[in-house]
Amino acid sequence: MEKVFGIDISKYQKGIDFSKLKKEGVKFIMMRAGYTGATDGISKYKDECFESFYRKAKEYEIPVGVYWYSRATTYELGKKEAEYLYKNCLKGHQFEYPIAIDVEDNKYQKVSGKKAITEAIQGFCEYIESKGYYVMIYASRNWFKNYINLEKLNKYDIWLASWSSSKPKTPIAGIWQFGGETNKLRSNKIAGITCDQNYAYKDYPSIMKEKSLNGYSISFIFPFNKNLLTSMIKLIQKAWKRKSQD
């Protein structure tokens, strides 16, 4: 498929105009659902703009995914982040794009080492996947190379941050974040606001719907039609009535 243009946003883009996003060609949005706080590396918070961003995206029919800014350093802490995300942000919503763990924390994660970070990612991803969601891992090329053991995580898609003029060949990414404040491909502003920009290389909306993931189900893909069902029942009842009279 051809690459698809999208952005990622959080409370720092509060007030962004979704009608302008639509007009300027934004085809998907990865929005921050929440984050683990820097004060203790454990407390969890929902992004103050998540719900309003989600409603606006649905109103303007812009496909969405989410990310969680992680500070987890063990399997259990990664799982706890995922549990909070699922219970407070994912339930009751539908997402056409993946659910990502954002791994870039210098205060807790970087000093914990590759093994600890990898296990934290596993804890997060395994929990989210068990709930019927499509997960992916966000990090920079440096982090993927030096702080994450991709051999243990190769079942998950990569969202690669590399603010460059061409897409890196490795690691292979489903989404490439090509720019933010620094943008070598286009203006760093969308709808008048600076934000990170991405290209997606997979048809994620089709994947979610075909595999009934991310809040989608067979009943959503083939909507329940009460009137049609009622008519079918009446026809069956008439057929049985005729048969009993014969």
Beta strands, then each sheet from edge to edge (+ up, - down):
strand 1: 4-9
strand 2: 28-36
strand 3: 44-46
strand 4: 64-69
strand 5: 99-102
strand 6: 135-140
strand 7: 157-161
strand 8: 175-179
strand 9: 189-190
strand 10: 193-194
strand 11: 196-200
sheet 1: 3+ 2- 1- 11+ 8- 7- 6- 5- 4-
sheet 2: 9+ 10-
end
